[in-house]
Amino acid sequence: MEIGLFLPIMLEKSLPNLDRIDWERERQTVLESEEYGFESVGVSDHLQMGEGMNLEHFSVLSSLAEASERIKLVSLVVCVPFRNPALVAKSAATIDVISEGRFQLGIGAGWYRPEFEAYGYGFEDAEVRVDRLAEAARLIRKVWGEGEVDFDGEFYHLNGCMCQPKPADPYLIIGGNTKRIQRLAERHADEWNFYGGYSEMLERAPESEDVRVSWFGPAVVSRDEEYMKKITNEAYPDRPSRYIKGTPEEFLEKLEKMEDRGVDRVLFRLLDYPQKDSLHILRDEVIPEIC
């Protein structure tokens, strides 16, 4: 199983210790994680969540492509309605070339209406947004895989579009929790990413045998029960099923259960960040046992 880290690039209420975004600190966290044995790092694509600092994710991933050497760089996930998917394919190919094949593009339908409205995007109903996601996945595959592309879809139209250079190692993730998005990932993607509760993930993962399955979830690991209780009560006071917590031994049991159920990768959103208690325990007591 592949162990990854989710890097916050915006302020979030569910990260109670995070009071600012410090790019040098966040960048250093990724470089340290690479040394610690984490195999991937993911960042989200949000333009505006609340009033705090919020970095643009393609810019962040471009910088990390140059700064890092080994760790995979994962987009979790591009909001398709924000950008023409041909442009997304071009940006992804460029970052993949810079990183020598370490970039992995994730795409999703988008869900946070206030940022759509703040930036002047129309917020279509869920069915239309998923239709748009499906067409975007097909378009991105064509642009990556063919020379000069003509495309006449319901939402997008291309006339002689070329993407050069091609990605060094093209890899597409489709993220989302609905059954329909799960089916789309099975048809069009290399990986389905599920962002939801731990128990539901264990139930859903075996349904997707023909595509890699990953889970992006909140977590805290410690030998101090009071420490974990404090963090989780502040992060998710009314949603105990949303995250996983435990000692290193309990974490290893959970990871083994995930792997048995068909989960190929986990990307942990560590709830005590920017404190590094959980990060260091994963480094010292969990990752060595997995790898």
N, C-alpha and C positions, 0 to 999 in steps of 0.2 A: 504493500500500500504506500502511496505517495503522500507525504505530509507537507502541507503548504501553510503559508501565513497570509492573512488578509491585512493589508496596510491601510489604516485610516488616512484619508487625505481631506477630510472635512470634520467639523465638530459634530458629535452625535450624543444625544441624551443618554443612550445606552452604553456609553463609555464614560463612567462617572469621574475617572481620574484625568480625562483629557480636557484641558481648558484652552488649548491653542494648538494650531498646526505649526510646527517648526520644521521647515523642509530639511535642514541639515540633520536634525535628529531622525526624521523619518527615513531619509536616505541612508543614514548610518545603520539604522535598524535593519534595512534590507541587506546591506553588506555583511552585517554580523550574522543575519539569518542564513546567508549563503555559506558562511564559514561553519555555522552550527549544524549544517546538514539538512536544512529545509530545502525541498526540491522545487518549490514554486512560491511566488508571491502574487497576490491578486489585488487589484484596486477597482473601485466602483466608478461608474460614469454618472455622476450627478452634477448639475450646474448650480443648483441652489437648494440647500436644505437648511431652513432656519436663517439666521442672520450672521453666522460666523464665517470664518475663512473656509474656502472650498476650492481646491485646486482642480484644474481641468485634467482629466485622466490620460488622454493621449500624450499631453505634454510631459506628464510625470513618467509614463512608461518609456517615452523617448529618452529622457534623461537617465533612467535606470538601465536602459539598453546599453548605454555608453559606460555607465559607472560599474556595472556588475560584469561577471565573467561566466558564471555557470547556471545560476538560478533561472528557472522559467518565469516569464513575465506574462501574467494572465489578466485579461480584461473581463471583469465580473460586474456587470456586462454592459456593452454599448447599448444605449437606448436608441433603437432603430429610428423612431420618428424624429430624432434630433438632426440626423445627417443622411444625405443620400448614400445608400449602401455601396455604390460604386466608389465613392470617395472614402468610405470606411475601408473597403478592400484595399485601396491604394495606400492609405495610411498604415494599415496593418502590414502590408507587404514591405513597406519601407522600414518599419520598426523591426520586422523579422530579419531583414537583410542586415541591418545595423547590429542586431544581437546575434547574428549567425545562427538563426533558426530557433531561437528561444522564445519567441513571442507566440501567444495563443489567443486568438480572438474569440471573445464571447459576445453574443448578441441576445437582446431581450426586447420585450414589447413595450417596456416603460409602464410606470404605475403611479408616480407621484404628481398628481394634477397641479399643485401649486407652482412647481418649477416650469411646467409646460406653459402655464399662463404668464408667469413672470418673464419668460423669454420670448413670448409671442407665438408659441406653437399651439395649434389646435389640439384639443384632447378628445380623440375619437373614442367610441365605446370599445369595450374590451374585445369583442369579436373582430372588429375592424383592425385593431392594433395587432392582434395575433395573425390576421390575414396578411397584414403588412410585413410582419416578422417572417412568415413563411416565404413570401415573395423575395424578401431581402436575402434569405439564406440561399435560395436558388440562384439569385443574381450574383452574390459573392462567389459562389462556387464557379460560375461561368467565367467571371472576370479573372479569377485566379488561374483557371484551367485552360482557357482558350486564348487565342491571339487577339484578333479584332472582334469585338462583341457587339452585336445588335440585340436589343432586348425590348420587347413590347408587352409590358405587363399591365396589371390593373392600376398600380401605383407608380411604377418607375419605367422610364423609357431611355434606352441608350442607342446611340447611332455611331458605330465605329469606335467604341470605347476600348482603350488599350491600357493594360496595367503592366508596366515594365519598370523595374525588374519584378519578376514573380517572387512570391515569398519563398524563402529557402526551404521551409518545412511547413506547408500550409496546414492549419489546424483550426477547426471551427467548433465552438461550444455554443449550445443553445441553453439559456437559463430560464427557469420559470417553474412554478409549482403545479400548474393545471395538467390534467390528463392530456389535453390536446397539445400543449407545448411539449410534453414528454414524448408524444408520438411524432411530433415534428422533428425533435432531436434524433429519434431513431431513424428517420428517413433521410435527414439532410446533414447531420452533424457527426463529429467524431466523439462528442461527449455531451451528456445531459447533466446540467448542474441544478441541484435542488437546494433551495433556501427555505427551510422549514424545520419543524420540530424533529427531534431525534427519533422518537418512536415512529412517526409517520415515514421518515426517511427509511427506516429499517423495513417497513411494510412495502414501500414503493420500489426500492432499488431492484429487487429480483424480477420486476416486470420488464426491465430493459436489458435483455441479454445481449442484444446486437450492437450496443453502444456503451462506451465507458460511462460510468456514473460517478459524479463527485458531489460532495456535500459541503456547503459553505455555511458554517454555523458558529454561534457564540460559545465561548468556553473559558473556563478558569481551572487551573490545576494547582493544587497545594496540599501540604500536609497539615495545614492550619484550617480547621473547620470554621472557626470564627471569621477568619479572613475571607474565605469563600462565601460565607453567608452574608457578610457585609457587602461584598462586591455585587453579588447576584441580587440582593434586595434593592440596591440602588439602581442596577441596570434594568432588571425586569421584575419589578415588585409583584406583579400579578400574573406572570407567565413562566412558571417553573419548568414547563416542558419545552421552552424555547431554546434553552442552552444545555450544555453538559458541563458537569463539574466533577471533581473527585481527586483522590490521591493519584500518584503516578501509576500504582498498581491497578486502580479502578479505571484509569484512562486506558491502559493497555488492554484491559478486558473489553472496554467499549469499542476500541479500535479493532480488536479481533472479531467482535460481533459484527461490526460494519463490513469488514472484509469478507466474512462468511456469507453475508447477505448480498454481496456483489458490488460494494462500494470500492472504487479504485483509487479515489483521492479524497482527502479532506483538506479544507482550507480554514484554519481556525481564526476567528475574530476574537482575540484575547481581551477579555472584559476588564482586566486590570491595567491595560496599556495606558500611558507610556511606562508605568512601572514594569519591570521585566522579570518579576517573580515567576509567572507562568512560562514565559519564554525560556528562562534558564532551566526550569525543571524539565520542560520538553527536550531541551538540548541535552541535558545530563542523564535523564532517567527514562525517557520515552523513546526518542528517535533512535538511540543505539540499540534498543531492543527490537524495534521495527525493522531497521536496516541491517 
